[in-house]
Amino acid sequence: MSLYDIPLRTLTGDPTSLAEYRGMAVLVVNVASQCGLTPQYTGLERLQKQYADRGFTVLGVPCNQFGGQEPGSAEEIGSFCSANYGVTFPMLEKTDVNGEQRHPLYVELTRASDDEATSGDVQWNFEKFLISPAGDVVARIRPRTEPEAPVVVALIEGQLPA
């Protein structure tokens, strides 16, 4: 199954899929509002603003599986992100990224290995997966790596459509 074929829902509950972003570089990030890594929203939003007009988007995926750090409703999550971080990038509905109820998107994403050749479960909030314009997972970036770290920026720039 192609990543583009997996049914998704926006934070507001509307049906969508990654096919909407075909031809773009997409950074999929499982996010949380009450995590020590939550300030990464700032860097994610800066990446969105810097590269959006060059065929790139961040795609936020709220997840409450790590310490219950995303307990809010869709409306609360949206309000938090907007009010505290000015988030303009698209957000999906709250999603399980690990376990028996792992969303099909994350079944596919977690097959990808990080720079130490480790695949499998998402480690924590703010794990990042870079999807190429062709729909392939080309990088897996662990949670503590800041969104604007030089390695992440280089990976993104290497995937921007010509």
Backbone as CSV, one residue per row, in Angstrom:
resi,resn,N_x,N_y,N_z,CA_x,CA_y,CA_z,C_x,C_y,C_z
1,MET,0.846,-1.191,0.000,0.000,0.000,0.000,0.887,1.249,0.000
2,SER,0.564,2.190,-0.842,1.273,3.458,-0.902,0.848,4.338,0.278
3,LEU,1.774,5.142,0.765,1.422,6.105,1.815,0.279,7.005,1.352
4,TYR,0.217,7.267,0.063,-0.822,8.144,-0.480,-2.223,7.551,-0.378
5,ASP,-2.314,6.226,-0.252,-3.606,5.544,-0.226,-4.216,5.395,1.164
6,ILE,-3.472,5.732,2.200,-3.939,5.520,3.574,-4.936,6.616,3.955
7,PRO,-6.151,6.240,4.325,-7.125,7.253,4.746,-6.710,7.910,6.068
8,LEU,-6.834,9.219,6.094,-6.503,10.009,7.276,-7.671,10.945,7.573
9,ARG,-7.633,11.577,8.733,-8.612,12.612,9.088,-7.862,13.815,9.629
10,THR,-8.327,14.983,9.238,-7.750,16.219,9.750,-8.132,16.385,11.219
11,LEU,-7.523,17.334,11.866,-7.836,17.616,13.271,-9.315,17.958,13.442
12,THR,-9.918,18.528,12.414,-11.344,18.877,12.488,-12.255,17.730,12.046
13,GLY,-11.660,16.565,11.722,-12.453,15.385,11.401,-12.761,15.172,9.935
14,ASP,-12.243,16.032,9.073,-12.498,15.879,7.641,-11.590,14.801,7.045
15,PRO,-12.107,14.020,6.093,-11.268,13.008,5.461,-10.173,13.659,4.621
16,THR,-8.999,13.017,4.635,-7.870,13.491,3.842,-6.949,12.301,3.604
17,SER,-5.843,12.543,2.935,-4.799,11.536,2.762,-3.514,12.263,2.384
18,LEU,-2.429,11.531,2.394,-1.165,12.129,1.969,-1.155,12.431,0.479
19,ALA,-2.112,11.876,-0.272,-2.208,12.186,-1.705,-2.375,13.693,-1.923
20,GLU,-2.927,14.372,-0.939,-3.070,15.828,-1.014,-1.706,16.515,-1.129
21,TYR,-0.662,15.828,-0.672,0.689,16.400,-0.655,1.614,15.733,-1.674
22,ARG,1.013,14.981,-2.599,1.813,14.318,-3.643,2.661,15.382,-4.344
23,GLY,3.932,15.045,-4.573,4.832,15.981,-5.234,5.503,16.953,-4.283
24,MET,5.208,16.838,-2.990,5.807,17.713,-1.985,6.665,16.881,-1.028
25,ALA,7.610,17.529,-0.368,8.327,16.925,0.744,7.467,17.169,1.991
26,VAL,7.267,16.129,2.793,6.398,16.216,3.967,7.162,15.711,5.185
27,LEU,7.152,16.504,6.246,7.743,16.097,7.520,6.598,15.750,8.463
28,VAL,6.376,14.450,8.687,5.310,13.972,9.562,5.878,13.889,10.973
29,VAL,5.190,14.535,11.934,5.693,14.606,13.304,4.566,14.295,14.283
30,ASN,4.778,13.312,15.173,3.791,13.089,16.229,4.049,14.130,17.319
31,VAL,3.028,14.894,17.635,3.161,16.063,18.508,2.344,15.901,19.787
32,ALA,2.683,16.727,20.790,1.967,16.736,22.059,2.093,18.113,22.693
33,SER,1.048,18.526,23.387,0.974,19.873,23.948,1.597,20.021,25.330
34,GLN,1.800,18.909,26.044,2.272,18.996,27.423,3.560,18.203,27.626
35,CYS,4.454,18.296,26.681,5.698,17.531,26.674,6.876,18.485,26.822
36,GLY,7.960,17.998,27.376,9.168,18.815,27.454,9.686,19.200,26.075
37,LEU,9.288,18.465,25.050,9.714,18.766,23.683,8.719,19.649,22.932
38,THR,7.623,20.021,23.575,6.592,20.836,22.925,7.151,22.114,22.298
39,PRO,8.177,22.763,22.869,8.727,23.949,22.194,9.244,23.688,20.778
40,GLN,9.368,22.415,20.387,9.758,22.129,19.001,8.722,22.648,18.002
41,TYR,7.504,22.917,18.465,6.512,23.530,17.579,7.066,24.806,16.944
42,THR,7.873,25.554,17.689,8.436,26.804,17.170,9.284,26.533,15.930
43,GLY,10.187,25.563,16.027,11.043,25.222,14.907,10.272,24.614,13.754
44,LEU,9.277,23.794,14.070,8.451,23.210,13.010,7.724,24.297,12.232
45,GLU,7.174,25.271,12.947,6.468,26.356,12.268,7.433,27.202,11.433
46,ARG,8.649,27.430,11.929,9.633,28.179,11.131,9.985,27.423,9.847
47,LEU,10.137,26.084,9.951,10.382,25.299,8.735,9.222,25.434,7.765
48,GLN,8.008,25.379,8.296,6.821,25.521,7.452,6.860,26.843,6.695
49,LYS,7.136,27.917,7.403,7.158,29.243,6.772,8.313,29.372,5.780
50,GLN,9.446,28.787,6.123,10.624,28.926,5.267,10.496,28.154,3.958
51,TYR,9.882,26.967,4.006,9.902,26.086,2.841,8.544,25.829,2.191
52,ALA,7.463,26.341,2.735,6.121,26.040,2.200,5.992,26.417,0.727
53,ASP,6.566,27.526,0.345,6.433,27.966,-1.049,7.391,27.233,-1.983
54,ARG,8.165,26.297,-1.420,9.093,25.499,-2.231,8.666,24.023,-2.279
55,GLY,7.413,23.731,-1.928,6.921,22.368,-2.034,7.158,21.515,-0.809
56,PHE,6.990,22.108,0.361,7.212,21.404,1.630,6.085,21.704,2.597
57,THR,5.765,20.724,3.442,4.872,20.978,4.563,5.244,20.095,5.738
58,VAL,5.002,20.625,6.913,5.000,19.833,8.135,3.583,19.286,8.261
59,LEU,3.432,18.085,8.792,2.135,17.504,9.068,2.163,17.014,10.510
60,GLY,1.424,17.710,11.383,1.394,17.358,12.795,0.382,16.261,13.080
61,VAL,0.789,15.301,13.915,-0.073,14.176,14.274,-0.127,14.083,15.806
62,PRO,-1.137,14.688,16.426,-1.232,14.614,17.889,-1.328,13.161,18.367
63,CYS,-0.645,12.889,19.469,-0.625,11.532,20.021,-0.585,11.631,21.544
64,ASN,-1.405,10.829,22.197,-1.486,10.843,23.660,-0.881,9.580,24.273
65,GLN,-0.029,8.873,23.552,0.504,7.599,24.024,1.747,7.715,24.890
66,PHE,2.316,8.881,25.010,3.555,9.041,25.751,3.301,9.910,26.973
67,GLY,3.048,9.272,28.099,2.828,9.996,29.345,1.544,10.800,29.378
68,GLY,0.588,10.507,28.510,-0.671,11.259,28.498,-0.458,12.735,28.242
69,GLN,0.504,13.074,27.399,0.894,14.469,27.213,0.116,15.203,26.122
70,GLU,-0.896,14.539,25.559,-1.794,15.210,24.611,-3.230,14.801,24.945
71,PRO,-3.731,15.244,26.124,-5.044,14.790,26.586,-6.224,15.546,25.990
72,GLY,-5.982,16.662,25.336,-7.064,17.553,24.933,-7.902,17.036,23.781
73,SER,-9.038,17.711,23.600,-9.911,17.465,22.450,-9.277,18.091,21.214
74,ALA,-9.830,17.791,20.058,-9.339,18.386,18.819,-9.369,19.911,18.900
75,GLU,-10.457,20.443,19.442,-10.573,21.902,19.552,-9.500,22.467,20.486
76,GLU,-9.261,21.795,21.600,-8.239,22.265,22.546,-6.845,22.192,21.935
77,ILE,-6.573,21.129,21.207,-5.268,20.988,20.556,-5.073,22.105,19.532
78,GLY,-6.070,22.319,18.698,-5.983,23.373,17.689,-5.791,24.747,18.306
79,SER,-6.553,25.037,19.352,-6.428,26.339,20.029,-5.055,26.502,20.662
80,PHE,-4.571,25.455,21.311,-3.254,25.508,21.947,-2.175,25.805,20.913
81,CYS,-2.188,25.067,19.822,-1.158,25.226,18.798,-1.190,26.614,18.170
82,SER,-2.369,27.103,17.918,-2.515,28.419,17.319,-2.101,29.530,18.282
83,ALA,-2.633,29.476,19.502,-2.387,30.549,20.473,-0.942,30.585,20.957
84,ASN,-0.331,29.423,21.170,1.001,29.380,21.762,2.147,29.340,20.762
85,TYR,1.891,28.804,19.579,2.980,28.633,18.618,2.655,29.155,17.222
86,GLY,1.465,29.692,17.018,1.100,30.239,15.715,1.139,29.202,14.601
87,VAL,0.818,27.955,14.931,0.915,26.865,13.965,-0.018,27.094,12.774
88,THR,0.568,27.027,11.593,-0.205,27.140,10.359,-0.171,25.848,9.551
89,PHE,0.724,24.922,9.909,0.810,23.676,9.143,-0.375,22.775,9.475
90,PRO,-0.722,21.870,8.556,-1.876,20.993,8.774,-1.652,20.032,9.938
91,MET,-2.753,19.701,10.590,-2.739,18.766,11.716,-3.777,17.680,11.456
92,LEU,-3.417,16.464,11.823,-4.341,15.351,11.736,-5.024,15.133,13.079
93,GLU,-6.005,14.227,13.095,-6.673,13.886,14.344,-5.706,13.142,15.254
94,LYS,-6.034,13.102,16.539,-5.229,12.388,17.513,-5.140,10.925,17.089
95,THR,-3.923,10.391,17.125,-3.634,9.100,16.509,-2.720,8.263,17.390
96,ASP,-2.937,6.947,17.398,-2.000,6.024,18.037,-0.876,5.730,17.055
97,VAL,0.365,5.884,17.521,1.531,5.642,16.672,2.216,4.318,16.997
98,ASN,1.865,3.714,18.124,2.418,2.433,18.556,1.284,1.524,19.029
99,GLY,1.603,0.260,19.237,0.665,-0.664,19.858,-0.336,-1.280,18.898
100,GLU,-1.277,-2.011,19.479,-2.265,-2.752,18.700,-3.158,-1.849,17.859
101,GLN,-3.393,-0.622,18.322,-4.248,0.320,17.585,-3.441,1.293,16.721
102,ARG,-2.179,0.958,16.469,-1.314,1.819,15.652,-2.020,2.117,14.325
103,HIS,-2.061,3.387,13.979,-2.690,3.817,12.734,-1.910,3.235,11.545
104,PRO,-2.608,2.866,10.462,-1.917,2.331,9.280,-0.791,3.237,8.756
105,LEU,-0.943,4.544,8.894,0.138,5.441,8.494,1.412,5.108,9.258
106,TYR,1.275,4.910,10.550,2.447,4.619,11.379,2.912,3.174,11.249
107,VAL,2.045,2.273,10.810,2.503,0.919,10.473,3.566,1.039,9.382
108,GLU,3.278,1.878,8.394,4.221,2.075,7.293,5.429,2.902,7.718
109,LEU,5.204,4.008,8.402,6.312,4.888,8.776,7.331,4.186,9.668
110,THR,6.854,3.393,10.615,7.774,2.776,11.588,8.605,1.641,10.990
111,ARG,8.378,1.314,9.739,9.255,0.365,9.045,10.577,1.027,8.680
112,ALA,10.573,2.346,8.594,11.778,3.096,8.237,12.769,3.071,9.397
113,SER,14.038,3.063,9.043,15.112,3.069,10.046,15.649,4.480,10.235
114,ASP,16.176,4.711,11.443,16.841,5.987,11.720,18.297,5.892,11.263
115,ASP,19.111,6.884,11.610,20.501,6.901,11.156,21.361,5.832,11.821
116,GLU,20.821,5.129,12.808,21.529,4.007,13.435,20.943,2.666,12.984
117,ALA,20.163,2.691,11.895,19.542,1.500,11.308,18.536,0.839,12.243
118,THR,17.896,1.633,13.103,16.894,1.122,14.020,15.503,1.524,13.536
119,SER,14.638,0.544,13.397,13.249,0.798,13.022,12.369,0.399,14.204
120,GLY,11.069,0.287,13.954,10.157,-0.138,15.014,9.447,1.025,15.664
121,ASP,9.002,0.807,16.901,8.151,1.770,17.595,8.718,3.185,17.618
122,VAL,7.795,4.134,17.600,8.131,5.537,17.823,8.621,5.645,19.277
123,GLN,9.708,6.360,19.500,10.294,6.439,20.831,9.547,7.376,21.776
124,TRP,9.108,8.526,21.255,8.491,9.545,22.110,7.841,10.572,21.210
125,ASN,7.240,11.585,21.823,6.663,12.696,21.071,7.747,13.381,20.232
126,PHE,7.337,13.918,19.110,8.174,14.707,18.209,9.196,13.877,17.438
127,GLU,8.867,12.603,17.191,9.656,11.817,16.243,9.221,12.270,14.847
128,LYS,10.191,12.377,13.941,9.948,12.980,12.634,10.250,11.980,11.517
129,PHE,9.383,11.978,10.506,9.572,11.142,9.321,9.492,12.056,8.109
130,LEU,10.528,12.028,7.269,10.535,12.848,6.057,10.117,11.983,4.875
131,ILE,9.078,12.443,4.189,8.546,11.749,3.024,8.917,12.553,1.776
132,SER,9.447,11.847,0.793,9.878,12.492,-0.451,8.673,12.889,-1.296
133,PRO,8.892,13.733,-2.302,7.805,14.080,-3.221,7.210,12.869,-3.947
134,ALA,7.958,11.761,-4.013,7.460,10.545,-4.651,6.691,9.654,-3.673
135,GLY,6.639,10.051,-2.392,5.877,9.293,-1.411,6.654,8.237,-0.667
136,ASP,7.979,8.330,-0.687,8.823,7.373,0.030,9.332,7.975,1.330
137,VAL,9.432,7.150,2.375,10.043,7.609,3.622,11.549,7.616,3.402
138,VAL,12.147,8.798,3.476,13.577,8.929,3.184,14.417,9.212,4.421
139,ALA,13.777,9.557,5.535,14.529,9.791,6.760,13.614,9.636,7.966
140,ARG,14.208,9.123,9.026,13.537,9.019,10.325,14.424,9.737,11.325
141,ILE,13.864,10.720,11.987,14.624,11.582,12.880,14.033,11.458,14.274
142,ARG,14.856,11.075,15.216,14.385,10.811,16.575,13.976,12.095,17.297
143,PRO,13.180,11.948,18.361,12.512,13.087,19.002,13.417,14.219,19.477
144,ARG,14.557,13.922,20.043,15.379,14.987,20.632,16.112,15.834,19.598
145,THR,16.120,15.404,18.344,16.740,16.217,17.297,15.803,17.374,16.976
146,GLU,16.301,18.573,17.147,15.503,19.780,16.917,15.120,19.884,15.444
147,PRO,13.924,20.393,15.158,13.475,20.511,13.763,14.414,21.323,12.877
148,GLU,15.081,22.321,13.454,15.953,23.173,12.646,17.430,22.784,12.754
149,ALA,17.706,21.595,13.278,19.084,21.109,13.317,19.623,21.043,11.891
150,PRO,20.900,21.332,11.696,21.460,21.317,10.345,21.192,20.019,9.577
151,VAL,21.234,18.881,10.245,20.982,17.616,9.564,19.549,17.551,9.040
152,VAL,18.589,18.058,9.798,17.186,18.032,9.373,16.982,18.997,8.204
153,VAL,17.531,20.186,8.318,17.409,21.172,7.240,18.020,20.619,5.948
154,ALA,19.192,19.978,6.053,19.829,19.405,4.862,18.967,18.303,4.247
155,LEU,18.359,17.471,5.091,17.479,16.421,4.580,16.281,17.021,3.850
156,ILE,15.666,18.031,4.452,14.515,18.690,3.825,14.911,19.319,2.500
157,GLU,16.005,20.079,2.513,16.438,20.753,1.284,16.763,19.761,0.184
158,GLY,17.238,18.575,0.569,17.534,17.538,-0.410,16.301,16.902,-1.028
159,GLN,15.136,17.136,-0.436,13.892,16.553,-0.937,12.958,17.573,-1.580
160,LEU,13.299,18.835,-1.530,12.410,19.839,-2.125,12.285,19.605,-3.625
161,PRO,11.069,19.666,-4.139,10.891,19.471,-5.579,11.666,20.515,-6.375
162,ALA,12.113,20.123,-7.537,12.910,21.033,-8.379,12.098,22.221,-8.848
